[in-house]
Amino acid sequence: MELGADDIHSLQHALVEEDESVRARAHLELGRIALTMARTEAAARHLREALALDERLHEARALLNDLERRAVAAVPETRLTLRGLAARLLSRLRLRRALATPPPQAPPPQARR
């Protein structure tokens, strides 16, 4: 979606409107724009603000729910990556400890009787 200077000016003006429903719609539009630009944090912030101003904006709720579902779906992959990294670090630490520990010494030979 390509925005012109007039579109941006209209959205900026709408954010300072007294009418909460107009401000809510402006935040919804800004949330959509942020999503197209892959700015998920900004999108979530605008969508939450839209819902705070007008909880009847079902589209804002649906977009926010979709964002949250995608975030939750990404967590297991992150956990697996972190778990793998932790396992590699732990094995390196064990290897370093093993290399740093001197080998056990043989007991002194006992005198024969």
N, C-alpha and C positions, 0 to 999 in steps of 0.2 A: 504494500500500500504506500503510495507516494503522497505526502502531504505538501500542500502549498503554504505560503506565508499567511494567507487568509484563514486556512484551517487551523494553523497553530495559534493565530491571534484569537480565533473564536474559542478554542479550548482554554487558553489562558484567561480570557474574559469570563468564561463559564465557571472557572474555579473560584472566582471571587463573588459570584452571584449570591444574593440572599436566599434564593429559592434552593432548598436542599436537594430537591429532585434534579434540578439542572446541574448542580455540583456533582451529584452522584453519577449522572450520565456522563459528565466530563471525565470523572475518574474511571468509569467503565471503559470509555474510549481510549484513555491513556494506558489503561491496563492491556487492552487489545494491542495497541501500538507497541508497547514494551514486549509483549509476547512475540510479535512478528520480528522483533529485533533480538530475540533470545535473551532478553534482560528479565529473567524470571523473578528476581527479588523486587525489582521496581514494579513488575506486573502484579505480583502478590500484594504489594503495599497499596497500589491504586485500587485493586479489586476489593481489598478489605475496607478501604476508605469508602468506596462506593456502597458496600453493604452496611457500613456504619451509618451512612446518610440515608439509605433507602433499602431496608431489608427485603423489599419486594422485588429487587432486581435479580431475578432467577438466573439470568445469563451470567452475571458476575459471580454468583454462587457456583454455577456449573463450571465456569472457567477456573475458579479458585480450587474447587474440588479436584478437577483434572490435574492442576499443577501439583496439588498435595499427593495425589495418587502416583504421579510420575516421580516425585521426590521419594516416596516410600519404596517404590519399585527399585530405585537406584541404590537403596541402602544395602540390600544383601550383597550386591556386587562389591560395594565398598568394604563391607565386612570381610568378604572372602579375600580381597586384596590385602587388607590390613592383617588378617589372620596369617596369610602366606608370608607377608613381610616379617611379622613377629616370629614366625617359625624359623625363617632364615637367620634372623638376628640371634635368636636363641641358640641355634646350632653353631653359629660362628663363635658365640661367647663360650660355649662348651669346648669347642676346638681350641680356642686360645687358652682356656684354663688347663686343658689337657697338655698342651705344649709347654705351658709355663711351669707345670708341676714336675719336679725332678722324678725320674723313675725310681721305683722302690729299690732299696739296696738289699743285696743278698745278706742273709745273716752270716756272721763270722763263722768260719769252719770250727767245728768242735774238735778238741784234742782227742786223739785216739788213746784208748787205755789199753 
